[in-house]
Amino acid sequence: MRAPLVVKRAFSEPLLLLAAFGSILLATTTLVALTMYASSIAEAGVRRTMETASHEQIAATVSAPITAETFPKFDQAVRTELTAAYGRAPDVATSLRSDSYTMPGQEDRQRPELLRFGSYDGLDRHAKLVSGAWPQAGGDNDTVQAAISLSAASETGFKVGQEFTTRGRLDERAVRVRVVGVFQLDDPFGARWTGEPLLSRGVERGEFSTYGPLMVARETFIDRFATNVNATWTAVPDLRALTPEQLRPMAAAISGLEDRLKEKGCGSCVAASHLPELLTQLDTASLVARSTMLIPVLQLLLLAAYALMLTARLLADHRRMEVALLRSRGAGTVRLAVLAGGEALLVALPCAIVAPFLGPPLLALINRLPWIEAAGVRLAPEADLGTFLVSSGVALAAAVLLMAPALAGARRTYVEEQAARGRGGGRGLIERAGADLALLVVAGLAIWQLQRYGAPVTATAAGGLGIDPLIISGPALALLTGGMLGLRLVPRVSRLAEKITSRWPSLAPALGAWQVSRRPLKYAGPALLLTMAISIGIVSLATAATWRTSQLDQARHQAGADLRLSGPPDGPELGALGRGTAFTTLPGVSAASPGFRGQIDVGGENAMLVALDAGKLGELFHLRPDLSAQPVSELSRTLIGGRADRLELPGRPAKVTVTAEASAELSARLVLTDALGVWRDVPLGVLKAGTNRLEVDLRPLAGQNGRITYPVSLLGVIAGAPSGKATLTVTGLSADGRQVSAPRLTMEAEQATAAAFVQRPQPGPLPVVLTADLAASLKLAAGQEGRVSIDRRVLPVKVVGVVETMPTTTAGQQAVLADWETMQTYELAMAQPPRPATEWWLATADGTAATAELKSHPEWDVTVLDQRALAASLQDDPLASGLQGALMLGFAAALVFAALGFLVNAAVAARERMSEFAVLRALGVSPRQVLGMLAMEQAFVVGLSLLAGTGLAVVVGVLVVPHIVLTGQAAAVTPGVVLDIPWGATTAMLALVTAVLFAIVAGLARTVRRQHSLREEQ
C-alpha cells in the first residue's frame, strides 16, 4: 500500500512536483553535459596541440660518436628505448656525418676547400631528384656512389656521372666517388633541417669553406666513413592519439631516455628533446582548463540547489497541515521520512536515467558556438559509466534536498501548525545567525587566494599540482553571499516602497508594497534566485567577452604590428639593402619600418631594445592605450631626436668610388643608407699612407635577387688606426663615374673614430620610452633626463614615456623603445657600426596575401608573425577557449532556472491567495486593482533582483574574471587582462529576462481573473 500512497501523494501536487522534476532534470542534464564537455575539451586540446606542434617541439634527438663496430649496438638500443618511451615505434631517421675530405685537386693547398660525406635515412621521402638516381650500396667496391644537393652542386660544379678521388684530413685513405644523382630538398629551410645547415645550404663558409654533404647509402657510410664520427638519431612520434592521462608519464619517460641509454652501454649518448617540457606544460594547462570549468559547474550547482530548495520549501509549506494531521493520527517520523523520500526518488530517479542521454545532444548545440566551431573541435562524447555516476549522484543529492524541508517540520503538531500559519518574520534564519557574513569571509578568502595564485591550481603536499577546492568555490560563494546579503535589503526596501506608495492616490501599488513589507521572507527566496541567475548570466557574458578581447590584446602585443618579419639581416638571396625592397612591395602593405630587437645591458639591467622609425609608430605600433600615460601619437612625435644628415647620391648608382688621403695606415668603413632607412657599413679595407682610390660595389648589398630602394645616401666614415693617430681626408666621391659634390671630410682617426659627411651640432639626449620596472630601476620618470649606461657606453637620455609592458616582450621583461634613425645617429657618433635591421614591421589591412607571398619564397629565410593569424590561433585553442562553452551552458541553465523558479513561486503564491483576493473583491476592490497589486508585488521582486544581480555581477567580475582568463599554456596573460562587460549584450539579456518574467506575471494575472470570474458566476 505504501507505493500507491506515495504515487497518489505525489500526483496531488502536480505543479510543484513537475517544477521539482524540471529543476532536477535541468540540473542533472546540464552537469552531465558540463562533465562531458570538460573531459572532451581537455582531450581535444591535447589532440590539437599535438597536431599543430612543430617539429622542434616533438622531435627527440640522440647523438653519439660511432664506429663501424659500435653502430649496430647503439642503433638497436636507441630504437628500443625510443619505442618504450613513446609507447609505439616513432619515425626514426639516422643522420651520419663524416670527417672533412679535401676538394679534388687541392691536396697541396695549406687551406684547401673541404667536402663532407653523409647519410640520412629516408632522404628520398623529403627530397626529389633533379637528375640521376639515388645512391645504392655495394656495386663497385672501389667507387662510392653519392648524391649531392642542387645548391652544393652549383657551388662545386659537380655533375651526374662525374668521378673524382678525395682524401680525408684525418683518414688519408683515398676515396673514389661517382656522383649518381642531384636532389633538391622539399623544404630546405624547414625545421627538420635545423641541425643540418650544410645539407640545406650546400656550403658553410668560415675559416674553411666546406661543401656537401655527398649523400651515400647507410651501409656504404658505415663501411667507408664510420671512423669515430658523429651519428644522430631523430625520432618524430605520432602523438595525435595522446590523452591527458598519458602526458606526464611520457614526459618522464623521455626525460630519462639518456640515463637508460647509458645503462645499456651507450655511455657517450646525449639525448635532447623539447617534448617533456611541452607535455608537462600541456598537462598543467589541461588541469587548469578543467579546474576553471569547475567554476561555472559550482555556480550552477549552488543555483540548482537553491532553486530545488525553494520548490521543496513551497511543497513543504503547502503540506504543513497535511503532515500535522498524519502526525496526529499516529504517523511516525520514519513513516513520514519514507513518504517524503519515496516521493523525492519518484521525481529524481527518472532524471538520473535520462540525463546521460540528453547530455550529448546538448553538447551538439555547443558545437555550433562560433569559437568552438572555428577551433575545429567536434565534441561527440557518449554516455558511459562515469556520466551515469555523475547523474545518479546529482539526482540523489537533489532528492535529499527535496525531502529535507518536509522532514524539518515533521515534528510539529496540528495545533502548532495552526498557530504558525500566517506568522511571518522579517528576517530569515541565515540572516539571524549571521551565516551570510561568515560565508562572505570564506568567499573573500577564496577570491584573495585566486588573485594571489592566478589560477585554481596549486602545489600539493606531494609536490605535484592539484585543484584547490577553496579557490574553485570562490566565485560561486561570492555570488551566493552577495545574493544573501542583498536579502537584507528586501525588508528595508519594501518598507520604503510602502511609505512612498501609501501617499499615491492609486490603491494597487499601496496594497502591493504593503503585502511585500508584511511578508518579506515570502519574496526573499525568489529574489535571491533571480539575483544569482542574473549575476551568473552577466558574469558569463563578461568572462566570454573579456576572454575574446584578451586574445586580441595578446596577439597585438606579441606581434607588435600587423606583420612582423624577422630573420638574418643579410643573405645570399636578399641582401641588407634588398630585403626592405622586397618586404615593402608585398601586397597590401601600407607602411613599413626596419627595426632592431635584441637584448642589451641598460644600467646593469638586462633589457630588450626595440628600435623603430618613430614617425611611423602611429601606423605600426600596437600599444594598448591603458599601458601608457601618453598616446602613441605623442610618443611618435617626442621620440624623434637628432637624426644624421645625409649626402644623397644622384641617380641609381651601382658603384661608388671614394678617393681618400691618409697620413698613415688605417682601416675604414663607409656607412650608408637606402631610401627605406636601412643603415649598412661597407668595408673600405686597409688604407695605405698617401692617396687611396677605393671602389664600393653596391650590387652585392641587394643580394642575388634583391633590388635597392634608391636614393642611396652616404652618412659617414668609421676609421681606426692600429697604433697612434692618423689623419684621413675624403677628397673625392663619384657614383658610377659621375662626380658627387660633397663637403670635404677630414678626421683624426685613433682606435675607432667616426665622422659624418654632413656635419651638424652635437645631438641632445637620446629620447627613449622605458618600461615601468626599468624606469624604477634607473630612478627615472617621464620627462626626466639622465646618463645611462647602454651596452657599457654612457649616453645622455631623456625619458619621454613610460609603459607598463612593451609590445613583443614577455611578462616582466624590461625594455627600451627608441627611434631607429636617432639611435643609429648616436651609434655613429660613438664610432659604432650601425645596428642591423633584424626585423621589419609592416602595416596591412589583411596580411593573408603578403604572408602567402613570403611563404612562396623560403629562400628569403623569413619568419612571419601575422597578428591576425596569431589572434585566430589563440582563439581556436580548445584549452583556452573551453571555458567559454562551459560558461554558455551555465548561463543558459541559470536563466532557465530563474524563469522556472519564478514561475512556480508566482503561481503558488497566486493560488494560495485566491481567498484573499475574494475578500478584497467583496470589499469593493476592482479586478484591475487586484491584478495591479499582484503586478506590483512581482515587479518589486523582478526590479530588485535585476538591480542587485547586475551590481553583484560587476563586483564579482572585477574581482574574479581577470584572474580566470589565462593563456592556453595556463600562464598569466600579457598584457594584463582588462575586464570587458558587454553592456549591449547585457542590456539585451536583462530586457529579455524582464520580458519573460512579466509575460509569466501577465499569464498568471489572466488565470486569476478567469478563476474569479468563474467563482462570481457560480
N, C-alpha and C positions, 0 to 999 in steps of 0.2 A: 504493500500500500504506500510505501514511502516514495517510490519513484513517481507514481501518478500524482501524489500530493505536491512533490517538487515541481512537476511539469505544470500542474494546474496553478500553483502559486506563481510560477514564472510568467505564465500567459495572462495572469490577472493584471499585470502592469506592462502591456506590450510596448508602450512608448519608451519607458525607461530602460527596459531590457534590450530593446532594439538599439537605443543610444549606447548602452554598455557594449553590445555586440559590435557596433560600428567603431567605437573607440578602441576596443581590443584588437579587432581585425586590422584597423589602420595602424596601430602601434606595432603589432607583430609583423605585418607585411613590410612596413617601412624599415623596421630594424633588421629584418632578414635581408631586405634589399641592400641596406647600408653595409651589412656584414659581407654580403657577396661582392658588393662594389669595392670595399676596401681591399679584400684579397685579390680581386680581379685587377684593380688598378696597380697594386704592387707587382703582380706578375707581368702586367702589360708594360709597366715602367722598366722592369729589369729586361724584358724582351726587347723593348725599343732601344734601350741603351746599348745592349749587345749588338743589335742590328746596325746601329749607326756609329758604333765605336770605331775609331781609326785603327789602322794597322799598328801604329806605335803603342796604342793603349792595350791591345790584346795580345800582341806577339810576345813570345819569350825567346830569349837567345841564350845559348850555351856555347862558350868558346874555350878552346884548349889547344895547346901545341900537340901535333900528332906526327907520327912516323908511319911508314907502311905497316909496321908490326903492331902498333898500338891502336890504329884507327878502327879496325873491326870491333875490338872490345869496347872502345869508347862509344862508338856509334850505337851498338846494341844497348849499352847502359843508358845512354841519353834517351833513346826512343822508348825504352821500357819505362823509365821514370816519368817522362812526359805523358805517356798514356795513363799511368797511375795517377798523376796529378790532376789531369783533366777528366778522368773517368771514361774517356774514349780516346782513340788514337787521333791526334791532331794532324794537320798537314805539316810535315816536317821537310824543310829544304836544307840541304847541307851545302855550305859555301866554303870553297877551298881557295887559298891564295898562295902562290909560290914566292920564293925569294926573287930578287932582282936578277934579270939577264940583260946582257949588253945588246944594243941595237946592232944588227948586222953591219959590218964594215967599220965599226967604231971601237974595236977592241983595243986599239993602241992609244986612244984618247985618254987624257987624265980625267976628264969629266964627260964620259960618254952619256948619251941618252939611253934610257933603260926600257926594258919590257918586263911584263909580268904575265904568268900563266894562271889560269883559274878554272874552276869547275863550279857549276850551280845546278842543283837538282831541279828538273822540270823547267829549265830555261825556255824550252820550246813552247811552254804554256803562257809565257809572259813576253814573248818577243816573236817577231815574224821575220822570215828570211827575205832579204833583199835580193840575194843571188846565191847560187851554190846549194850546199846541203849542210846538215848538222854533222859535227864530227862523230866518228864511230871509234870504239875501242878496238884493239887488235890491228889487223891489217899488216902493213909493212912494219916489221919490228924496229927498223932503223929510222922511220919517219913518223912524226906525231901529227895527227890531223887536228886542226884548230879552226875555230870560227872567231871572227872579230866584229866588234860593233861598227856601225856605219861611221860614227864620229871618230873612232880610233883609226878606222881605215882611211878617212880623209886626212887625218893628221900624219899618218905614217906612209901612206901611199901603197899599202899592201892591197893586193887584188886576189880574187879567187883563182886558184891554180898556182899561185906563186909559191916557190920553195926557197928556204934560206936556212942558214945554220947560225945558232947563237950559243953563247956560253954564259954560265952563271957567274955572278960576282963572288958567291961563296962556294958553289959547287962548279968546278971548272970543266965538268964533262960537257962535251958538245951535244947539242940537241938539234936534230934535223926536223924542220917544221914545214908542213904543207898547209896553206890556207885553203880550206874547202868551202867556206861559207862566210857571207857578210849578213849581219842581222841588225834589226832596229828594235829597241825596247818599246813595248806598247805605251808605257808611261815612264819615260826616263827620269822624270823628276818626282815620281811618286814616292810614298812613304816606304815602300818595300825596299827601295834602293838608297835609303838614307845612309846606311853604313857602307855603301858601295859607291863612293864618288867616282872612282876610276871607271867602273862599269857604266855608270850613267853619263859621264862626260867624255870618256875616252882618253883623257890626258890629265895629269896632275903636274903643275909647274911649281917648282921650288928651287931648292939647291940643285936638284937634278930634275930633268923632265922625264916623266915615266908615262909610257903608253900601254894600252891594253884594256883589260886583260885578254890574252888569247885563250878563249874558252875551249877546253878539251873534255873528253868523257871522264867520268869519275874514276873508272878503272885505270885509265891512262895516267891521270894525275897521281893516284896512289902509287903506281908503278914507277913513274919517272920523276915526280917533283915533291913527294912527301918526305922531305928531309928536315924533320922537326919544324914544320911550318904551321901556320895557324888554321884551324878549322872552326867554322861557326855553324851551329845548328839553329835554325829559326823555325819555331813552331807557331802556327796560326790555327787556333782551335775554332770549331763551330760552336758558338755559345748561345745560339738563338733559342734553344730549349731550356736554358738555365732558369731555375726557380729561385725565389728569395731565400729558401732554406739552404740552398747549396752555396751561397755566396761566401760566407766566412770559412767553411771547410775547404773550399777550393783555394781561397786566398792563402790559408795556412799551408796547404799542400804545395803551392807554387813557391811560397817563400822559403820552404825547406828543401827545395829542389837541389841546391848546390851542396848542402850538407849530405844529402842522401847519395849524390854522385861521388862525393869524396869517400864516403863509406864503402862504395863499390869499386874503389881503386882509381878513380879519376881525380887524383889529388890536385891537378892543375886546372880543373874545370872551373869556370866562372860563369854563373848564371845571372841573368838580368831580365827584369820584366816590370812594366808599369801596371800589369794586371792586378796584383794583390792590392795595390793602392786603390785602383778603380773599384774592385769588388768590395773592399772594406767601406769605401765611401758610399758605394751604391747600397750596401746593406744598411748603413746608417740612414741614408736618405729614404730607403724603403720603410724602416722603422719609424722615422719621423713622419712620413706621409701617412702611415697607418695611425699613428698616435694623434695627429692633427685631425684626422677624420673621425676620431672618437669624440671630438668636441661637439659637433652637431648631433652625434648619437646621444650623448649625455643630455644635451639640451632637449632633445626630443623625448628622451626617457622621462625627464622631470615634467615636461609638459603633458605627456600622455598619462603619467601617474596622477598628476593633479586633476586632469580632465576626468579620469576614471573615478577618482575620489569624490569629485564634485557630483558625478552621476550617482555614485554609491550613497553619498550623503542624502541626496534627494530621495533615492529609493528608501533609505532607512527612515527618513523623516515621514515619508508617506505611509510607512508601515508601523510607525511607532505604536499606535493604538492596537493594531492587529497583533503585534508581538506581545504587548502588555496583556491582551486578552488570552493569548496562548499560554503566557506565563501564569496567569491567574487560574487557568484550567489544568495546571499540572505539567506543562511542558518544561522540561529542564534545560539547563544551559547546553548540554551535549546535543539534545534533540534540535534545539534552535540552531546550534552551530552546524549540524548535519544538513538541516534545511537550507541554511544560507550558503554553505559550501557546495551542496548539490546544485543549487540554482546558479552559483558562480561558475562551476565547472560546465554546466549545461551551456553556458554562453561562451566560455573560454576555449573548451576543447575543440570545437569546430574551427576556431581561428588558428589554433596550433597546427591543425592538419592542412588547412587551405593556404596559409601564408607562404610556405616554401614554394608553392606552385604559382603564386601571384608575384613573387619577387622577380623572376626573370623577365616577364612582360613589362614590369615597371622599369627595370634596367634598360630594356629596349627603348623606352622613351628617353632615358638619359643619353643613350647613344645619339639621339637627334640634337642634343645640345651643340651649338656651333663649335665651342672649343674642344669638346670631346670628339666630335666628328672630324674637325680639322686635324686632330692629333693622329687620326688613323686608327684609334683604339676601338675595337669592337668587343663589347662586353657581352658574352653569351654564357654565363655560368648556369649550371644545372643544380637542381635540388639534391643535396647529399645529406649524409648523417649529421654533419655539422650544422646545416641550416635547420634541420628538424629539431636539433637540440636547442638552438637559439630560440626558435619559435615556441617550443614547449616551455622553456624557461620563462620567456616573456609572458606567455599565456598564463602559466601558473602564478607568477607574480601578480598579474592583473586580477586573477581570481581571488587572491588573498586580499588585495586592495578593495575589491568589490564587496567582500563579505565582512571586512573589518568594521565599518560603521554599524552594521546590523548587530554584531556581537557586542559593540561598545555599549549599546543601550538595552541589551537583553536582560539586565538585572533589575530594570525599573518595574514597579508595579503599575497597575492600571491607574490608581489614584495619583501616583507621582507623575505619570504621563499627562493626566488631565490637568494637573496643577502647572506642568511645564508648558502646556500648549499656549501659544500666543505670547510667551515670555521671550523677549529678545534683549540682547545686550549690545552695548556699543563697542565692545572690544572682544576679540577672539582670544582663545586660549593661548595661541602662539604669541600674540602681542602682549597678553598679560604676563606670560612667563619670560618675555624678553628674548625668545628664541631667535627672532628675526635679527636682533642686534648681535647675538652670538654668531649667527650664520654670516653676518656682514664681516665680522673679524676673520672668519675662516676664508671667505671669498677674497678679502683683501690680502691675506697671506698667500693664497694661491696665485693671485694675479701678480703680486710682488715677485714671487719665485719665477713666474713666467717671464716677466720683464728682466729678471736677473740672468736666467739661463738661456733665454732666447728661443727655447723650444721645449716641448713637453717631454723631452727625453733627457735623462740624467744618468750619471755613472752609478752603477750598482755596487754593493759591497764586494762582489766577486771581481770587480774591475771591468766588467762589461758595461753595456748600455741597456737601459730599461725604461719603460714608460712610468712616469711619476703620476700616480693617481690624483694627488692633490692638485698638481698643475693642470692636468686634463680637466678636472672638475671645476676649475676656477671660473671660466666664462659662464657655465651653466649655473653655478652657485650665485654668481653676480647677478644674473638675470632673475633668479628666484628671489634673492634677497632684496634686490631693488623693487621687484613687484610687491613683496610683502611689506616693505617699508612704505610703498605707495598706498597700501591698505589703510595706513594710519591717517591718510588724508580723507578717506571716504566719509567718516562721521563729521569731520570738520567742514569739508566742502559741502556736504549735504545740509548741515545746519545753516551755513552761509547762504546756500541756494534757497532754503526755506524762508529766511528773513527777507531775501530780495523778492521772491515771488509772492510773499504774503502781501506785499504792497501793490501788486498788479491787480487790475480790475478783473482779469480773467481767472476763472476758478480752476481750470485744469492744471496749469503749471503749479499753482499753490498746492493742490492735492498731491500731485506727483512728487514735488520736493518734500512735502510733509511725510509722505509714505517712505521715501528713502531715508530721511533723517530719523524716522521712528524705528526702522528695522535695517540699519546699515549692513549688518552681517549677511542679510539675505542677498545683498547686491555685491558684497565684497568678493565672494567666490567667482562669479562671472567676470568681475572687473579684473581680478588677478589673472584669470585665464586669458582674457583678451590682451592684457598688458604684456604678459610673457610672449604670447603669439606674435603680437605686433613687434616686440623687441627682437625676437628671433628672426622675423622677416626682414627687418631693416638691417640688422647686423649681417645677415646672409647677403643681402644686396650690397652692403658696404664692403664686405670681405671680397666678394667677387669683383666688384669694380676696382677696389684697391689692388687686388692681385693683377688684374689686366693692366692697370696703369703702371704698376711696379715693373712688369715685364718690359713695357715700352721704355721706362726710365732706365732699366738695366741695360737694354740693348743700346740706347743712345749713349749711355755712359761708357760702356765697353768699347763701342765703335768710335766714339768721339765725333764722327762725321757721318754723312750718308754712306760714303765709301771710304775705307782707309786701306791703302795698299802698302805693303811692306815687303822688303826683300833687299838683296845686295844693292848698294848704290851704283855699282858699275858691273857690267857683264859683257860677254862677247857679243850677244845679240843686240842688246840695248846698252849703250854706254851712259856715262853720267849725264851727258847733255842730250841723250836720245830718249831717255825714259820719260822725262816730262812731256816731250812732244807726243809720244805715243799715248800717255795717260790722259792728257788734257783734250785730245781729239777723240776720246771714246764717246760713243753715242749717249746723248742725254746729259753730259757733264756741263754744268753752268758756271762753276767756279772751282779753282784748284789752288793748292799751295804745297810747295815742297816742305818737308818737315823733318825734324830730328827728334827721336825719342830714345833716351838712354839713361843709364844710371850715372850720376855724378856725385861728387862729395861737396856738400854745402855746409860750411861752418862746422865740419866734423860729423855731419849727419848724412846718411845715405838717402838720396832723393832722386826722383825721376825728373829729368829735364825735358820739357815739351817746347820746341821752338817752331813757330808757325808765322806765316805772314799775318801780322796783326790787323792789317787793313781788310782782311777777308774773314775775320773771326765771325762777324755777324752772319755770313752765309754758310760758314763751315762748322763752327764750334758749337757742339751740343752741350750746353751747360744749363742744368735745371735752374730756373730763376731763384728758388729759395736757397740755393747753395752759395750765393754770393750777394753781398750788400749792393754791389754795383752791377748794372745790367751789362750784357756782353757788348752792346754798342759803346758804352763808356770805356770798358776795358780795351776795346779795339782802338779807340782814339788815344788813350793815355799810355798804351804800351809802346807806341812808336817813339823811339828816341833818335839819337844821332845816327843817321844812315850814311854810309860811304858814298861819295860822288863817283860817277863812272866816266870812263873815257870810251865812248861808243865808237866801234869800228864801222866804217861805212860798208854798205852792200852786204853780201853773203860770203865772206872770205872763207877759204878752205885752209889757208896757211897764214901765219903771222910771223913776220921777221923782226927780230929785236937786235938792234946794234947797241952795244954797251962797252964802256971802258972801265977797266978795273985796275986799281993800283997794286993789287996783289991777288994771289989765287984765292978764289972763294966759290961757294956753291950758291945757286939761286933758283928760286921757283917763281913762276908767274901766276898770279891769282886773277882769274877771270870769271865772268858770269854770263848766262844767256838771258833772253827776254823773260823767261819764267822765274828767274831769281835763283837758279841753281849755281852755287859757288863751286869752283874747282881750281885746284892748284896744279900746275903743269911743270915738271922739272925742266930747267934750262941747262942742267948739267954743271960741270965744274968750269968756271970761267978762269982763263989764264990772265996774267998781268998784261995789260995793253988792250987793244981793240978786239972785241969778240962779235962775230955775226952769228946769231942763233935763230934757227928756224923751228917754229912750232906748228905741227900738223894738227888741225882741229878735227879732222875726219874720224880718227880713232875714238875721239871723245863721244861720238854719236853711236858707235858700235857698228856691227856689220849691217844691220837692217834699220838703224835708227836715223832720225833726222834732227838737226839742231834747230831750235826756235831762235831765229835772229830777231834783232841785232845782238851780236856778242860784244861785251864791254870788258875793258881791262880795268882792274881795281888797284893792283899794286904789285910789289915785288917783295918777297921774303928772302933774305940773303944771310949767309953765315960764313965768317972767316974761320978757318981751322985754328989759327993762332993769331993773337993780336987783333989789329984793326985793319980794315981795308975800305977804300972808297969805291963806290960803284955809281956810275953815271949812265943813264939810258939816254943815248944821243939820237936815236932814230927808231921809228916804228913804221912798218909797212904791212898792208893787208893785201895778199895776192899781188904783190909787186907795186901797189899804189901807196905812196907816202901818206902817213897819217899825221895830221897836225896835232902835236901834243906838247904840253909843257915839259921842260927839262926836268928829269927826275934824278936827284943826287942824294945819296945816303951814305952814312958811315956805318959799315957793317961790322958787327962783332960776332958773338956766337950765334945769335938769332936776332935779326933786326928786320923791321918792315917799314916800307914807305909806300904811300899812295900816289897814284898818278895825278889825282886832283886833290890838292891839299885843302883842308878845311879845319876850323877850330876844333880843339880838343872836345870830344863829346862829354855831356854831363853824366850823371849817374845812370846806370842801366835800369830801365823800368822793368819790374818783374811783378808777377802775381804769385803768391805763395799759398800753400795750404795752411789751414789754421794751426795745425800742430807744429809745422816747420816755422811759422811766424812766431809762435810762442817760444820755440827753442832758440830762435835768433833774437828774441826780445825786440821784435819789430812789429809795428802795427801799420795799417793802411795809412798812407800819406807820409810815413817816416822814411828817412834816409839813413844809411849806414854803410860801413865797409864790411864785406862778407867774403870769406874765402870760398872760391868756386874752383874745384879741382886744383887746390893748392895754389891758386892765384888770387890775390886780394883785389876785389873790384868794388868800386862805389856803386851802390844800388839804391833804388827808390821803390818802395812797395806801393804800387798803385791799386792793388786789390788783394783781398784775402778770400779764399773759397774754402768751404768745408771739405770737399774732396775734388780732385782734379779728374776730368774725363780721361779714360784709358788707364787709370790706375786702379789697383786693388784696394780692399778695405785697409785703412790705416797707413797706406803708403804716402810718404811725404813727396811733394812735387813742386816744381817751379815752372811757370809759363813765361816765355819771353818772345819778343818779336824776332823772327828769323833774320831779317836784314840787320837789325840793331845788334843782335848777338854776334853775327858774323863780323860786323864792323869792329866790335870790341876785341874779338879774337884776332883780327888782322892787325889791330893796333899793338897787340902784345906779341906779334910775330908768330902766332899760332896758325897752323894750316886750317883752312875752313872746315867746318863740320860737314860731313856728307849728308845728302838727302836720303836718309834711310827709309823715309815714308813719304807718301803722297796722300793728302786729304782732299777728297772730291765732294762737291755738292751736286746732287742729281735728284730729279723728281722721282725717277724709278731706275734703280740700279740693275735691273734684270738684263737689259741689253748690254750694258757695259761689262757686267760680270761674265756674260756668255762670251763676249769678245776676248776677255782676258783668259778665260779657260781654253779658248781655241789656240792660245799661244803659250804652251807650257814652257817653251824655251826662254820666255821672258823671266821666268823664275820669280813670280809674284804671288804673294799670299794676300787674298782678298777678304776683307771683313765688311760685309754688307749689313748695315744697320737694320734694314727691313727684314732681310732673311734671318738675321740673328734674333729679332723680335719674334718672328714666326716660329723659329725653333724653340725658343724659350716657352712660348705659349703652347706649343704642341707637346711639351714634355709631360707624359702621363703622371709622373710622380709630383711634379709641381702643380699641375692643373687638376689633380684628382680631388682636392678639397672642394673645388667649385661644384662638381657634380653632387658631392655629399651635401653641400650647403643647399643646393637647389631642391634635393629630396627633402631635407629637413624643413626648408622654407615652405614647400607646398603642403607637407604634412601638418605643419604648425597652423597654417591658415585653415585647413580643413578641420583640425581640432577646435580652433576658435569658433568657426561657424557652427559646428556640431554642438559644442558645449553651450554656446549662446542660445541656439535653437531650443535645446532641451530645457535649459533653465527658464527661458522666457515662456515656453509652452506650459511647463509645470506650474510656474508662478501664476500664469493667467487662469489655468484650470482650477487651482486651489482657491482663487479669489472670486470665483463666479458668484458665490453667495454675497460677498462684499459688494460686488458690482450691482447685484439685485437690490441690496439695501439702498445703495446710492441712487438707483433708478427710482425706488419708492419714495425717496426724499426729494425727488424732483430734478435730479441731475440728469442732463440730457445725454443721449448716447454719444454725441460728439465730444462732450466734456469727459465722459468716461474713457473714450479712446484717446483723447488728448492727455489725460492723466497717465495712461499706460505708455503712450509715446514719450512723455516727459521722463518717466522712470527709466525707460530703456535708453533714451538719448543721454541721460546722465551717465549711465554705465559706459556707453559707447564713447562719448566725448572724453570722459575722464581717462578711459583706457587708451584711447589714441594719443592723448597728450602725454600721459605717463609713459606709455610704451615708447614713443618717439624720443622723449628725454632720456629714458633709461638706455635706449639703443645708442644714442650719441655718446653717453658716458662710457658704456661698455666698449663701444667701438674705439674710442680714443685710448682706452687702457689696454685693450686686448688685440685688436685687429693688426696693428703694425708689428706685433710680435709673433703672429702665427703665419705671416706671409714670408716664406723662406725661398731660397733658390732650390733648383732641382737636386742639388747636392746637399741639401739640408743645412746650408750655411746662411749667415746673416746677409741681407741684401745690401748692395752698394750701387747707387746711393740709398740712404735710408728710406724706409717706407713712409709715404705720406698718406694719411687716411683720406679716402675719397668716398664720400657719401653721395650717391647719385640722386640728388634731390628730385629730379624729374621723375625717375622711375619710382622713387619712394612716395612722392605725392600721388602718382597714378595708383600705386598699390594701396595707399590709405584710402583714396577715393573709391576704389573697387571694393575694399573691405567694408567701408561705410555703406556703400550701396547695397551690398549683400545683406548686411545686418539690418538695415532699415527695410529691406524687402521682406525679411523674416518678420519684423515688427508689423509691417503692413498686412502680411498674411495672417498673423495672429489676431490683428485687430478685426479683420473681416470675419474670422472664425468666431470671435467673441460677440460681434454684432449679430451674426446669424443665430448663435445659440440664444442670445437674449430675445431675439425676435420670435424664435420658436416658443420660448417659455411664456412670453407675453400673449402669444396666440392661444397657448394652452390654458 
